[in-house]
Amino acid sequence: MRWNLRWVAANAEIWRPADLLQACRAAGYSPSLSKVASWWNGTPSSVRLDELDMICTALNCKVADLLEAEPPSS
């Protein structure tokens, strides 16, 4: 699965984890900066559905914008 958070964030004029945190708070969700930084710095092994919903609200996107299926590597 490809995690496209940084690309989606860039389309929303968000360039740093602190900016994403601010957008999340504006959407009514208050994750820790370390949680947001973990999303920002790589593909998370898991993301809760409520977190996906909040990220999508903060970035005005759809889950399909954030996650893209990839063929498994051999």
Predicted model as a PDB file, atoms N, CA, C, CB and O in Angstrom, pLDDT in the B-factor column:
MODEL        1                                                                  
ATOM      1  N   MET A   1       0.837  -1.162   0.000  1.00 88.00           N  
ATOM      2  CA  MET A   1       0.000   0.000   0.000  1.00 88.00           C  
ATOM      3  C   MET A   1       0.891   1.238   0.000  1.00 88.00           C  
ATOM      4  CB  MET A   1      -0.957  -0.009   1.207  1.00 88.00           C  
ATOM      5  O   MET A   1       1.819   1.330   0.804  1.00 88.00           O  
ATOM      6  N   ARG A   2       0.627   2.163  -0.869  1.00 92.00           N  
ATOM      7  CA  ARG A   2       1.393   3.412  -0.926  1.00 92.00           C  
ATOM      8  C   ARG A   2       0.663   4.473  -0.092  1.00 92.00           C  
ATOM      9  CB  ARG A   2       1.581   3.896  -2.413  1.00 92.00           C  
ATOM     10  O   ARG A   2      -0.545   4.665  -0.234  1.00 92.00           O  
ATOM     11  N   TRP A   3       1.402   5.145   0.764  1.00 95.00           N  
ATOM     12  CA  TRP A   3       0.897   6.182   1.654  1.00 95.00           C  
ATOM     13  C   TRP A   3       1.226   7.535   1.021  1.00 95.00           C  
ATOM     14  CB  TRP A   3       1.517   6.055   3.100  1.00 95.00           C  
ATOM     15  O   TRP A   3       2.395   7.915   0.944  1.00 95.00           O  
ATOM     16  N   ASN A   4       0.215   8.254   0.574  1.00 96.00           N  
ATOM     17  CA  ASN A   4       0.406   9.498  -0.162  1.00 96.00           C  
ATOM     18  C   ASN A   4       0.156  10.751   0.680  1.00 96.00           C  
ATOM     19  CB  ASN A   4      -0.498   9.514  -1.357  1.00 96.00           C  
ATOM     20  O   ASN A   4      -0.233  11.787   0.141  1.00 96.00           O  
ATOM     21  N   LEU A   5       0.370  10.671   1.973  1.00 97.00           N  
ATOM     22  CA  LEU A   5       0.047  11.797   2.852  1.00 97.00           C  
ATOM     23  C   LEU A   5       0.769  13.078   2.449  1.00 97.00           C  
ATOM     24  CB  LEU A   5       0.393  11.450   4.285  1.00 97.00           C  
ATOM     25  O   LEU A   5       0.148  14.138   2.369  1.00 97.00           O  
ATOM     26  N   ARG A   6       2.057  12.994   2.199  1.00 97.00           N  
ATOM     27  CA  ARG A   6       2.810  14.225   1.886  1.00 97.00           C  
ATOM     28  C   ARG A   6       2.334  14.856   0.583  1.00 97.00           C  
ATOM     29  CB  ARG A   6       4.313  13.925   1.794  1.00 97.00           C  
ATOM     30  O   ARG A   6       2.279  16.081   0.478  1.00 97.00           O  
ATOM     31  N   TRP A   7       1.994  14.050  -0.399  1.00 97.00           N  
ATOM     32  CA  TRP A   7       1.507  14.571  -1.671  1.00 97.00           C  
ATOM     33  C   TRP A   7       0.157  15.260  -1.476  1.00 97.00           C  
ATOM     34  CB  TRP A   7       1.391  13.440  -2.713  1.00 97.00           C  
ATOM     35  O   TRP A   7      -0.066  16.359  -1.983  1.00 97.00           O  
ATOM     36  N   VAL A   8      -0.745  14.600  -0.734  1.00 97.00           N  
ATOM     37  CA  VAL A   8      -2.068  15.175  -0.477  1.00 97.00           C  
ATOM     38  C   VAL A   8      -1.917  16.449   0.355  1.00 97.00           C  
ATOM     39  CB  VAL A   8      -2.989  14.149   0.252  1.00 97.00           C  
ATOM     40  O   VAL A   8      -2.596  17.442   0.096  1.00 97.00           O  
ATOM     41  N   ALA A   9      -1.039  16.426   1.343  1.00 97.00           N  
ATOM     42  CA  ALA A   9      -0.808  17.606   2.177  1.00 97.00           C  
ATOM     43  C   ALA A   9      -0.259  18.764   1.337  1.00 97.00           C  
ATOM     44  CB  ALA A   9       0.165  17.269   3.328  1.00 97.00           C  
ATOM     45  O   ALA A   9      -0.679  19.909   1.504  1.00 97.00           O  
ATOM     46  N   ALA A  10       0.666  18.468   0.449  1.00 97.00           N  
ATOM     47  CA  ALA A  10       1.229  19.521  -0.401  1.00 97.00           C  
ATOM     48  C   ALA A  10       0.138  20.162  -1.254  1.00 97.00           C  
ATOM     49  CB  ALA A  10       2.345  18.952  -1.303  1.00 97.00           C  
ATOM     50  O   ALA A  10       0.153  21.373  -1.475  1.00 97.00           O  
ATOM     51  N   ASN A  11      -0.797  19.366  -1.727  1.00 96.00           N  
ATOM     52  CA  ASN A  11      -1.912  19.914  -2.507  1.00 96.00           C  
ATOM     53  C   ASN A  11      -2.791  20.822  -1.669  1.00 96.00           C  
ATOM     54  CB  ASN A  11      -2.750  18.791  -3.094  1.00 96.00           C  
ATOM     55  O   ASN A  11      -3.497  21.677  -2.204  1.00 96.00           O  
ATOM     56  N   ALA A  12      -2.751  20.639  -0.352  1.00 95.00           N  
ATOM     57  CA  ALA A  12      -3.510  21.481   0.573  1.00 95.00           C  
ATOM     58  C   ALA A  12      -2.630  22.595   1.153  1.00 95.00           C  
ATOM     59  CB  ALA A  12      -4.101  20.626   1.711  1.00 95.00           C  
ATOM     60  O   ALA A  12      -3.017  23.254   2.118  1.00 95.00           O  
ATOM     61  N   GLU A  13      -1.432  22.806   0.556  1.00 96.00           N  
ATOM     62  CA  GLU A  13      -0.499  23.838   1.014  1.00 96.00           C  
ATOM     63  C   GLU A  13       0.002  23.589   2.444  1.00 96.00           C  
ATOM     64  CB  GLU A  13      -1.168  25.202   0.938  1.00 96.00           C  
ATOM     65  O   GLU A  13       0.237  24.531   3.201  1.00 96.00           O  
ATOM     66  N   ILE A  14       0.160  22.321   2.798  1.00 97.00           N  
ATOM     67  CA  ILE A  14       0.697  21.924   4.091  1.00 97.00           C  
ATOM     68  C   ILE A  14       2.048  21.290   3.831  1.00 97.00           C  
ATOM     69  CB  ILE A  14      -0.267  20.942   4.853  1.00 97.00           C  
ATOM     70  O   ILE A  14       2.156  20.317   3.084  1.00 97.00           O  
ATOM     71  N   TRP A  15       3.094  21.855   4.460  1.00 97.00           N  
ATOM     72  CA  TRP A  15       4.460  21.457   4.135  1.00 97.00           C  
ATOM     73  C   TRP A  15       5.226  20.833   5.281  1.00 97.00           C  
ATOM     74  CB  TRP A  15       5.205  22.625   3.651  1.00 97.00           C  
ATOM     75  O   TRP A  15       6.302  20.277   5.063  1.00 97.00           O  
ATOM     76  N   ARG A  16       4.701  20.908   6.510  1.00 96.00           N  
ATOM     77  CA  ARG A  16       5.421  20.386   7.675  1.00 96.00           C  
ATOM     78  C   ARG A  16       4.454  19.652   8.592  1.00 96.00           C  
ATOM     79  CB  ARG A  16       6.135  21.529   8.443  1.00 96.00           C  
ATOM     80  O   ARG A  16       3.252  19.919   8.562  1.00 96.00           O  
ATOM     81  N   PRO A  17       4.960  18.732   9.406  1.00 96.00           N  
ATOM     82  CA  PRO A  17       4.089  18.044  10.361  1.00 96.00           C  
ATOM     83  C   PRO A  17       3.358  19.015  11.289  1.00 96.00           C  
ATOM     84  CB  PRO A  17       4.902  17.064  11.187  1.00 96.00           C  
ATOM     85  O   PRO A  17       2.200  18.779  11.635  1.00 96.00           O  
ATOM     86  N   ALA A  18       4.009  20.091  11.692  1.00 96.00           N  
ATOM     87  CA  ALA A  18       3.351  21.070  12.572  1.00 96.00           C  
ATOM     88  C   ALA A  18       2.157  21.720  11.881  1.00 96.00           C  
ATOM     89  CB  ALA A  18       4.350  22.152  13.014  1.00 96.00           C  
ATOM     90  O   ALA A  18       1.156  22.026  12.529  1.00 96.00           O  
ATOM     91  N   ASP A  19       2.255  21.931  10.571  1.00 96.00           N  
ATOM     92  CA  ASP A  19       1.130  22.489   9.814  1.00 96.00           C  
ATOM     93  C   ASP A  19      -0.023  21.489   9.742  1.00 96.00           C  
ATOM     94  CB  ASP A  19       1.578  22.886   8.393  1.00 96.00           C  
ATOM     95  O   ASP A  19      -1.191  21.865   9.838  1.00 96.00           O  
ATOM     96  N   LEU A  20       0.321  20.214   9.572  1.00 96.00           N  
ATOM     97  CA  LEU A  20      -0.709  19.179   9.549  1.00 96.00           C  
ATOM     98  C   LEU A  20      -1.381  19.077  10.912  1.00 96.00           C  
ATOM     99  CB  LEU A  20      -0.108  17.819   9.142  1.00 96.00           C  
ATOM    100  O   LEU A  20      -2.598  18.911  10.991  1.00 96.00           O  
ATOM    101  N   LEU A  21      -0.605  19.174  11.979  1.00 96.00           N  
ATOM    102  CA  LEU A  21      -1.169  19.158  13.320  1.00 96.00           C  
ATOM    103  C   LEU A  21      -2.163  20.301  13.492  1.00 96.00           C  
ATOM    104  CB  LEU A  21      -0.057  19.251  14.374  1.00 96.00           C  
ATOM    105  O   LEU A  21      -3.245  20.106  14.047  1.00 96.00           O  
ATOM    106  N   GLN A  22      -1.807  21.476  13.026  1.00 97.00           N  
ATOM    107  CA  GLN A  22      -2.694  22.624  13.115  1.00 97.00           C  
ATOM    108  C   GLN A  22      -3.987  22.372  12.319  1.00 97.00           C  
ATOM    109  CB  GLN A  22      -1.979  23.891  12.599  1.00 97.00           C  
ATOM    110  O   GLN A  22      -5.075  22.712  12.785  1.00 97.00           O  
ATOM    111  N   ALA A  23      -3.871  21.782  11.130  1.00 96.00           N  
ATOM    112  CA  ALA A  23      -5.057  21.469  10.323  1.00 96.00           C  
ATOM    113  C   ALA A  23      -5.929  20.434  11.021  1.00 96.00           C  
ATOM    114  CB  ALA A  23      -4.645  20.958   8.932  1.00 96.00           C  
ATOM    115  O   ALA A  23      -7.156  20.523  10.970  1.00 96.00           O  
ATOM    116  N   CYS A  24      -5.308  19.452  11.672  1.00 95.00           N  
ATOM    117  CA  CYS A  24      -6.065  18.440  12.423  1.00 95.00           C  
ATOM    118  C   CYS A  24      -6.821  19.090  13.575  1.00 95.00           C  
ATOM    119  CB  CYS A  24      -5.123  17.336  12.958  1.00 95.00           C  
ATOM    120  O   CYS A  24      -7.989  18.785  13.815  1.00 95.00           O  
ATOM    121  N   ARG A  25      -6.153  19.976  14.277  1.00 96.00           N  
ATOM    122  CA  ARG A  25      -6.810  20.664  15.398  1.00 96.00           C  
ATOM    123  C   ARG A  25      -7.963  21.526  14.911  1.00 96.00           C  
ATOM    124  CB  ARG A  25      -5.801  21.530  16.167  1.00 96.00           C  
ATOM    125  O   ARG A  25      -8.999  21.610  15.571  1.00 96.00           O  
ATOM    126  N   ALA A  26      -7.794  22.162  13.770  1.00 95.00           N  
ATOM    127  CA  ALA A  26      -8.875  22.959  13.193  1.00 95.00           C  
ATOM    128  C   ALA A  26     -10.065  22.080  12.807  1.00 95.00           C  
ATOM    129  CB  ALA A  26      -8.371  23.730  11.967  1.00 95.00           C  
ATOM    130  O   ALA A  26     -11.206  22.542  12.788  1.00 95.00           O  
ATOM    131  N   ALA A  27      -9.789  20.805  12.498  1.00 92.00           N  
ATOM    132  CA  ALA A  27     -10.847  19.851  12.147  1.00 92.00           C  
ATOM    133  C   ALA A  27     -11.471  19.216  13.391  1.00 92.00           C  
ATOM    134  CB  ALA A  27     -10.289  18.759  11.231  1.00 92.00           C  
ATOM    135  O   ALA A  27     -12.390  18.404  13.285  1.00 92.00           O  
ATOM    136  N   GLY A  28     -10.963  19.595  14.576  1.00 93.00           N  
ATOM    137  CA  GLY A  28     -11.542  19.099  15.815  1.00 93.00           C  
ATOM    138  C   GLY A  28     -10.891  17.864  16.394  1.00 93.00           C  
ATOM    139  O   GLY A  28     -11.483  17.182  17.231  1.00 93.00           O  
ATOM    140  N   TYR A  29      -9.683  17.568  15.961  1.00 93.00           N  
ATOM    141  CA  TYR A  29      -8.964  16.402  16.448  1.00 93.00           C  
ATOM    142  C   TYR A  29      -7.609  16.860  16.955  1.00 93.00           C  
ATOM    143  CB  TYR A  29      -8.813  15.320  15.337  1.00 93.00           C  
ATOM    144  O   TYR A  29      -6.975  17.713  16.335  1.00 93.00           O  
ATOM    145  N   SER A  30      -7.160  16.315  18.060  1.00 92.00           N  
ATOM    146  CA  SER A  30      -5.894  16.756  18.656  1.00 92.00           C  
ATOM    147  C   SER A  30      -4.912  15.609  18.851  1.00 92.00           C  
ATOM    148  CB  SER A  30      -6.154  17.431  19.988  1.00 92.00           C  
ATOM    149  O   SER A  30      -4.662  15.202  19.986  1.00 92.00           O  
ATOM    150  N   PRO A  31      -4.352  15.080  17.769  1.00 93.00           N  
ATOM    151  CA  PRO A  31      -3.311  14.067  17.940  1.00 93.00           C  
ATOM    152  C   PRO A  31      -2.041  14.728  18.470  1.00 93.00           C  
ATOM    153  CB  PRO A  31      -3.028  13.331  16.600  1.00 93.00           C  
ATOM    154  O   PRO A  31      -1.900  15.949  18.416  1.00 93.00           O  
ATOM    155  N   SER A  32      -1.141  13.934  18.970  1.00 93.00           N  
ATOM    156  CA  SER A  32       0.145  14.479  19.422  1.00 93.00           C  
ATOM    157  C   SER A  32       1.004  14.799  18.199  1.00 93.00           C  
ATOM    158  CB  SER A  32       0.884  13.472  20.372  1.00 93.00           C  
ATOM    159  O   SER A  32       0.801  14.247  17.117  1.00 93.00           O  
ATOM    160  N   LEU A  33       1.953  15.690  18.390  1.00 94.00           N  
ATOM    161  CA  LEU A  33       2.873  16.010  17.307  1.00 94.00           C  
ATOM    162  C   LEU A  33       3.677  14.784  16.907  1.00 94.00           C  
ATOM    163  CB  LEU A  33       3.809  17.147  17.714  1.00 94.00           C  
ATOM    164  O   LEU A  33       3.985  14.609  15.728  1.00 94.00           O  
ATOM    165  N   SER A  34       4.025  13.925  17.874  1.00 93.00           N  
ATOM    166  CA  SER A  34       4.777  12.711  17.534  1.00 93.00           C  
ATOM    167  C   SER A  34       3.945  11.775  16.659  1.00 93.00           C  
ATOM    168  CB  SER A  34       5.221  11.980  18.813  1.00 93.00           C  
ATOM    169  O   SER A  34       4.489  11.126  15.765  1.00 93.00           O  
ATOM    170  N   LYS A  35       2.632  11.693  16.900  1.00 93.00           N  
ATOM    171  CA  LYS A  35       1.753  10.865  16.059  1.00 93.00           C  
ATOM    172  C   LYS A  35       1.717  11.424  14.646  1.00 93.00           C  
ATOM    173  CB  LYS A  35       0.317  10.798  16.649  1.00 93.00           C  
ATOM    174  O   LYS A  35       1.857  10.680  13.676  1.00 93.00           O  
ATOM    175  N   VAL A  36       1.531  12.728  14.531  1.00 94.00           N  
ATOM    176  CA  VAL A  36       1.481  13.365  13.210  1.00 94.00           C  
ATOM    177  C   VAL A  36       2.829  13.206  12.504  1.00 94.00           C  
ATOM    178  CB  VAL A  36       1.107  14.870  13.337  1.00 94.00           C  
ATOM    179  O   VAL A  36       2.867  12.942  11.303  1.00 94.00           O  
ATOM    180  N   ALA A  37       3.917  13.361  13.225  1.00 94.00           N  
ATOM    181  CA  ALA A  37       5.248  13.195  12.632  1.00 94.00           C  
ATOM    182  C   ALA A  37       5.453  11.768  12.140  1.00 94.00           C  
ATOM    183  CB  ALA A  37       6.338  13.562  13.647  1.00 94.00           C  
ATOM    184  O   ALA A  37       6.100  11.557  11.114  1.00 94.00           O  
ATOM    185  N   SER A  38       4.909  10.783  12.859  1.00 93.00           N  
ATOM    186  CA  SER A  38       5.050   9.392  12.401  1.00 93.00           C  
ATOM    187  C   SER A  38       4.277   9.166  11.107  1.00 93.00           C  
ATOM    188  CB  SER A  38       4.561   8.411  13.485  1.00 93.00           C  
ATOM    189  O   SER A  38       4.734   8.423  10.239  1.00 93.00           O  
ATOM    190  N   TRP A  39       3.116   9.793  10.968  1.00 94.00           N  
ATOM    191  CA  TRP A  39       2.382   9.703   9.700  1.00 94.00           C  
ATOM    192  C   TRP A  39       3.175  10.372   8.595  1.00 94.00           C  
ATOM    193  CB  TRP A  39       0.985  10.350   9.823  1.00 94.00           C  
ATOM    194  O   TRP A  39       3.220   9.873   7.470  1.00 94.00           O  
ATOM    195  N   TRP A  40       3.794  11.488   8.904  1.00 95.00           N  
ATOM    196  CA  TRP A  40       4.504  12.310   7.924  1.00 95.00           C  
ATOM    197  C   TRP A  40       5.782  11.641   7.433  1.00 95.00           C  
ATOM    198  CB  TRP A  40       4.833  13.665   8.523  1.00 95.00           C  
ATOM    199  O   TRP A  40       6.113  11.723   6.250  1.00 95.00           O  
ATOM    200  N   ASN A  41       6.499  10.980   8.338  1.00 94.00           N  
ATOM    201  CA  ASN A  41       7.849  10.508   8.033  1.00 94.00           C  
ATOM    202  C   ASN A  41       7.931   9.135   7.400  1.00 94.00           C  
ATOM    203  CB  ASN A  41       8.642  10.499   9.260  1.00 94.00           C  
ATOM    204  O   ASN A  41       9.036   8.668   7.122  1.00 94.00           O  
ATOM    205  N   GLY A  42       6.837   8.481   7.162  1.00 89.00           N  
ATOM    206  CA  GLY A  42       6.896   7.177   6.520  1.00 89.00           C  
ATOM    207  C   GLY A  42       5.532   6.532   6.468  1.00 89.00           C  
ATOM    208  O   GLY A  42       4.550   7.069   6.981  1.00 89.00           O  
ATOM    209  N   THR A  43       5.485   5.399   5.853  1.00 88.00           N  
ATOM    210  CA  THR A  43       4.234   4.658   5.748  1.00 88.00           C  
ATOM    211  C   THR A  43       3.941   3.973   7.076  1.00 88.00           C  
ATOM    212  CB  THR A  43       4.296   3.621   4.596  1.00 88.00           C  
ATOM    213  O   THR A  43       4.714   3.125   7.523  1.00 88.00           O  
ATOM    214  N   PRO A  44       2.834   4.333   7.705  1.00 90.00           N  
ATOM    215  CA  PRO A  44       2.516   3.694   8.985  1.00 90.00           C  
ATOM    216  C   PRO A  44       2.108   2.241   8.771  1.00 90.00           C  
ATOM    217  CB  PRO A  44       1.392   4.461   9.709  1.00 90.00           C  
ATOM    218  O   PRO A  44       1.517   1.904   7.746  1.00 90.00           O  
ATOM    219  N   SER A  45       2.424   1.382   9.737  1.00 88.00           N  
ATOM    220  CA  SER A  45       2.019  -0.020   9.628  1.00 88.00           C  
ATOM    221  C   SER A  45       0.521  -0.173   9.856  1.00 88.00           C  
ATOM    222  CB  SER A  45       2.795  -0.881  10.630  1.00 88.00           C  
ATOM    223  O   SER A  45      -0.090  -1.133   9.387  1.00 88.00           O  
ATOM    224  N   SER A  46      -0.067   0.779  10.580  1.00 89.00           N  
ATOM    225  CA  SER A  46      -1.523   0.784  10.773  1.00 89.00           C  
ATOM    226  C   SER A  46      -1.983   2.209  11.053  1.00 89.00           C  
ATOM    227  CB  SER A  46      -1.942  -0.169  11.939  1.00 89.00           C  
ATOM    228  O   SER A  46      -1.248   3.022  11.615  1.00 89.00           O  
ATOM    229  N   VAL A  47      -3.203   2.485  10.652  1.00 91.00           N  
ATOM    230  CA  VAL A  47      -3.848   3.760  10.933  1.00 91.00           C  
ATOM    231  C   VAL A  47      -5.292   3.434  11.282  1.00 91.00           C  
ATOM    232  CB  VAL A  47      -3.747   4.764   9.709  1.00 91.00           C  
ATOM    233  O   VAL A  47      -5.972   2.719  10.547  1.00 91.00           O  
ATOM    234  N   ARG A  48      -5.749   3.958  12.397  1.00 93.00           N  
ATOM    235  CA  ARG A  48      -7.128   3.698  12.806  1.00 93.00           C  
ATOM    236  C   ARG A  48      -8.087   4.404  11.853  1.00 93.00           C  
ATOM    237  CB  ARG A  48      -7.370   4.163  14.267  1.00 93.00           C  
ATOM    238  O   ARG A  48      -7.751   5.433  11.267  1.00 93.00           O  
ATOM    239  N   LEU A  49      -9.274   3.845  11.706  1.00 94.00           N  
ATOM    240  CA  LEU A  49     -10.258   4.427  10.802  1.00 94.00           C  
ATOM    241  C   LEU A  49     -10.654   5.831  11.226  1.00 94.00           C  
ATOM    242  CB  LEU A  49     -11.485   3.547  10.729  1.00 94.00           C  
ATOM    243  O   LEU A  49     -10.848   6.696  10.372  1.00 94.00           O  
ATOM    244  N   ASP A  50     -10.780   6.077  12.525  1.00 92.00           N  
ATOM    245  CA  ASP A  50     -11.125   7.427  12.966  1.00 92.00           C  
ATOM    246  C   ASP A  50     -10.002   8.412  12.651  1.00 92.00           C  
ATOM    247  CB  ASP A  50     -11.428   7.437  14.467  1.00 92.00           C  
ATOM    248  O   ASP A  50     -10.262   9.589  12.402  1.00 92.00           O  
ATOM    249  N   GLU A  51      -8.750   7.937  12.661  1.00 93.00           N  
ATOM    250  CA  GLU A  51      -7.631   8.795  12.284  1.00 93.00           C  
ATOM    251  C   GLU A  51      -7.665   9.112  10.787  1.00 93.00           C  
ATOM    252  CB  GLU A  51      -6.297   8.128  12.656  1.00 93.00           C  
ATOM    253  O   GLU A  51      -7.417  10.248  10.383  1.00 93.00           O  
ATOM    254  N   LEU A  52      -7.971   8.114   9.976  1.00 94.00           N  
ATOM    255  CA  LEU A  52      -8.105   8.352   8.537  1.00 94.00           C  
ATOM    256  C   LEU A  52      -9.201   9.371   8.260  1.00 94.00           C  
ATOM    257  CB  LEU A  52      -8.404   7.039   7.796  1.00 94.00           C  
ATOM    258  O   LEU A  52      -9.037  10.262   7.426  1.00 94.00           O  
ATOM    259  N   ASP A  53     -10.315   9.235   8.963  1.00 95.00           N  
ATOM    260  CA  ASP A  53     -11.422  10.165   8.791  1.00 95.00           C  
ATOM    261  C   ASP A  53     -10.984  11.578   9.148  1.00 95.00           C  
ATOM    262  CB  ASP A  53     -12.623   9.742   9.648  1.00 95.00           C  
ATOM    263  O   ASP A  53     -11.302  12.529   8.434  1.00 95.00           O  
ATOM    264  N   MET A  54     -10.261  11.717  10.246  1.00 94.00           N  
ATOM    265  CA  MET A  54      -9.792  13.017  10.680  1.00 94.00           C  
ATOM    266  C   MET A  54      -8.784  13.603   9.697  1.00 94.00           C  
ATOM    267  CB  MET A  54      -9.179  12.915  12.061  1.00 94.00           C  
ATOM    268  O   MET A  54      -8.855  14.790   9.378  1.00 94.00           O  
ATOM    269  N   ILE A  55      -7.853  12.794   9.216  1.00 96.00           N  
ATOM    270  CA  ILE A  55      -6.875  13.272   8.239  1.00 96.00           C  
ATOM    271  C   ILE A  55      -7.586  13.751   6.977  1.00 96.00           C  
ATOM    272  CB  ILE A  55      -5.857  12.160   7.895  1.00 96.00           C  
ATOM    273  O   ILE A  55      -7.259  14.803   6.428  1.00 96.00           O  
ATOM    274  N   CYS A  56      -8.553  12.973   6.532  1.00 96.00           N  
ATOM    275  CA  CYS A  56      -9.307  13.360   5.336  1.00 96.00           C  
ATOM    276  C   CYS A  56     -10.076  14.659   5.552  1.00 96.00           C  
ATOM    277  CB  CYS A  56     -10.274  12.246   4.938  1.00 96.00           C  
ATOM    278  O   CYS A  56     -10.153  15.495   4.652  1.00 96.00           O  
ATOM    279  N   THR A  57     -10.635  14.825   6.725  1.00 96.00           N  
ATOM    280  CA  THR A  57     -11.331  16.081   7.034  1.00 96.00           C  
ATOM    281  C   THR A  57     -10.348  17.241   7.048  1.00 96.00           C  
ATOM    282  CB  THR A  57     -12.059  15.984   8.393  1.00 96.00           C  
ATOM    283  O   THR A  57     -10.621  18.294   6.471  1.00 96.00           O  
ATOM    284  N   ALA A  58      -9.217  17.057   7.697  1.00 96.00           N  
ATOM    285  CA  ALA A  58      -8.210  18.124   7.800  1.00 96.00           C  
ATOM    286  C   ALA A  58      -7.652  18.516   6.435  1.00 96.00           C  
ATOM    287  CB  ALA A  58      -7.068  17.684   8.713  1.00 96.00           C  
ATOM    288  O   ALA A  58      -7.373  19.690   6.193  1.00 96.00           O  
ATOM    289  N   LEU A  59      -7.488  17.537   5.538  1.00 97.00           N  
ATOM    290  CA  LEU A  59      -6.883  17.793   4.226  1.00 97.00           C  
ATOM    291  C   LEU A  59      -7.914  17.925   3.105  1.00 97.00           C  
ATOM    292  CB  LEU A  59      -5.915  16.683   3.886  1.00 97.00           C  
ATOM    293  O   LEU A  59      -7.559  18.157   1.949  1.00 97.00           O  
ATOM    294  N   ASN A  60      -9.194  17.775   3.458  1.00 96.00           N  
ATOM    295  CA  ASN A  60     -10.271  17.852   2.467  1.00 96.00           C  
ATOM    296  C   ASN A  60     -10.001  16.885   1.310  1.00 96.00           C  
ATOM    297  CB  ASN A  60     -10.417  19.302   1.935  1.00 96.00           C  
ATOM    298  O   ASN A  60      -9.979  17.265   0.139  1.00 96.00           O  
ATOM    299  N   CYS A  61      -9.798  15.628   1.688  1.00 97.00           N  
ATOM    300  CA  CYS A  61      -9.514  14.607   0.681  1.00 97.00           C  
ATOM    301  C   CYS A  61     -10.323  13.346   0.984  1.00 97.00           C  
ATOM    302  CB  CYS A  61      -7.995  14.284   0.635  1.00 97.00           C  
ATOM    303  O   CYS A  61     -11.107  13.308   1.933  1.00 97.00           O  
ATOM    304  N   LYS A  62     -10.121  12.328   0.172  1.00 97.00           N  
ATOM    305  CA  LYS A  62     -10.749  11.024   0.361  1.00 97.00           C  
ATOM    306  C   LYS A  62      -9.677  10.009   0.754  1.00 97.00           C  
ATOM    307  CB  LYS A  62     -11.497  10.571  -0.931  1.00 97.00           C  
ATOM    308  O   LYS A  62      -8.489  10.207   0.500  1.00 97.00           O  
ATOM    309  N   VAL A  63     -10.118   8.926   1.374  1.00 96.00           N  
ATOM    310  CA  VAL A  63      -9.188   7.864   1.760  1.00 96.00           C  
ATOM    311  C   VAL A  63      -8.409   7.376   0.536  1.00 96.00           C  
ATOM    312  CB  VAL A  63      -9.948   6.686   2.423  1.00 96.00           C  
ATOM    313  O   VAL A  63      -7.218   7.083   0.632  1.00 96.00           O  
ATOM    314  N   ALA A  64      -9.080   7.291  -0.603  1.00 95.00           N  
ATOM    315  CA  ALA A  64      -8.416   6.827  -1.826  1.00 95.00           C  
ATOM    316  C   ALA A  64      -7.294   7.770  -2.258  1.00 95.00           C  
ATOM    317  CB  ALA A  64      -9.435   6.687  -2.955  1.00 95.00           C  
ATOM    318  O   ALA A  64      -6.384   7.354  -2.976  1.00 95.00           O  
ATOM    319  N   ASP A  65      -7.345   9.020  -1.837  1.00 96.00           N  
ATOM    320  CA  ASP A  65      -6.249   9.947  -2.133  1.00 96.00           C  
ATOM    321  C   ASP A  65      -5.021   9.617  -1.288  1.00 96.00           C  
ATOM    322  CB  ASP A  65      -6.690  11.403  -1.884  1.00 96.00           C  
ATOM    323  O   ASP A  65      -3.887   9.772  -1.741  1.00 96.00           O  
ATOM    324  N   LEU A  66      -5.258   9.159  -0.054  1.00 96.00           N  
ATOM    325  CA  LEU A  66      -4.166   8.859   0.874  1.00 96.00           C  
ATOM    326  C   LEU A  66      -3.539   7.491   0.646  1.00 96.00           C  
ATOM    327  CB  LEU A  66      -4.664   8.943   2.285  1.00 96.00           C  
ATOM    328  O   LEU A  66      -2.326   7.331   0.775  1.00 96.00           O  
ATOM    329  N   LEU A  67      -4.359   6.513   0.309  1.00 94.00           N  
ATOM    330  CA  LEU A  67      -3.898   5.131   0.180  1.00 94.00           C  
ATOM    331  C   LEU A  67      -4.051   4.666  -1.266  1.00 94.00           C  
ATOM    332  CB  LEU A  67      -4.682   4.199   1.135  1.00 94.00           C  
ATOM    333  O   LEU A  67      -5.105   4.828  -1.880  1.00 94.00           O  
ATOM    334  N   GLU A  68      -2.986   4.089  -1.789  1.00 92.00           N  
ATOM    335  CA  GLU A  68      -3.001   3.581  -3.154  1.00 92.00           C  
ATOM    336  C   GLU A  68      -2.469   2.151  -3.150  1.00 92.00           C  
ATOM    337  CB  GLU A  68      -2.158   4.490  -4.102  1.00 92.00           C  
ATOM    338  O   GLU A  68      -1.365   1.885  -2.675  1.00 92.00           O  
ATOM    339  N   ALA A  69      -3.258   1.252  -3.679  1.00 90.00           N  
ATOM    340  CA  ALA A  69      -2.839  -0.157  -3.709  1.00 90.00           C  
ATOM    341  C   ALA A  69      -1.661  -0.337  -4.649  1.00 90.00           C  
ATOM    342  CB  ALA A  69      -4.007  -1.067  -4.142  1.00 90.00           C  
ATOM    343  O   ALA A  69      -1.603   0.252  -5.728  1.00 90.00           O  
ATOM    344  N   GLU A  70      -0.724  -1.167  -4.212  1.00 86.00           N  
ATOM    345  CA  GLU A  70       0.448  -1.515  -5.007  1.00 86.00           C  
ATOM    346  C   GLU A  70       0.560  -3.025  -5.056  1.00 86.00           C  
ATOM    347  CB  GLU A  70       1.742  -0.879  -4.425  1.00 86.00           C  
ATOM    348  O   GLU A  70       0.181  -3.704  -4.102  1.00 86.00           O  
ATOM    349  N   PRO A  71       1.067  -3.554  -6.137  1.00 84.00           N  
ATOM    350  CA  PRO A  71       1.302  -4.985  -6.147  1.00 84.00           C  
ATOM    351  C   PRO A  71       2.344  -5.361  -5.091  1.00 84.00           C  
ATOM    352  CB  PRO A  71       1.755  -5.444  -7.540  1.00 84.00           C  
ATOM    353  O   PRO A  71       3.285  -4.601  -4.861  1.00 84.00           O  
ATOM    354  N   PRO A  72       2.193  -6.504  -4.455  1.00 79.00           N  
ATOM    355  CA  PRO A  72       3.190  -6.900  -3.453  1.00 79.00           C  
ATOM    356  C   PRO A  72       4.559  -7.088  -4.094  1.00 79.00           C  
ATOM    357  CB  PRO A  72       2.758  -8.195  -2.746  1.00 79.00           C  
ATOM    358  O   PRO A  72       4.672  -7.551  -5.229  1.00 79.00           O  
ATOM    359  N   SER A  73       5.600  -6.720  -3.346  1.00 75.00           N  
ATOM    360  CA  SER A  73       6.955  -6.922  -3.859  1.00 75.00           C  
ATOM    361  C   SER A  73       7.360  -8.372  -3.617  1.00 75.00           C  
ATOM    362  CB  SER A  73       7.967  -5.941  -3.184  1.00 75.00           C  
ATOM    363  O   SER A  73       6.959  -8.992  -2.632  1.00 75.00           O  
ATOM    364  N   SER A  74       8.155  -8.891  -4.528  1.00 66.00           N  
ATOM    365  CA  SER A  74       8.550 -10.291  -4.403  1.00 66.00           C  
ATOM    366  C   SER A  74       9.796 -10.461  -3.602  1.00 66.00           C  
ATOM    367  CB  SER A  74       8.741 -10.902  -5.744  1.00 66.00           C  
ATOM    368  O   SER A  74      10.257 -11.586  -3.408  1.00 66.00           O  
TER     369      SER A  74                                                      
ENDMDL                                                                          
END                                                                             
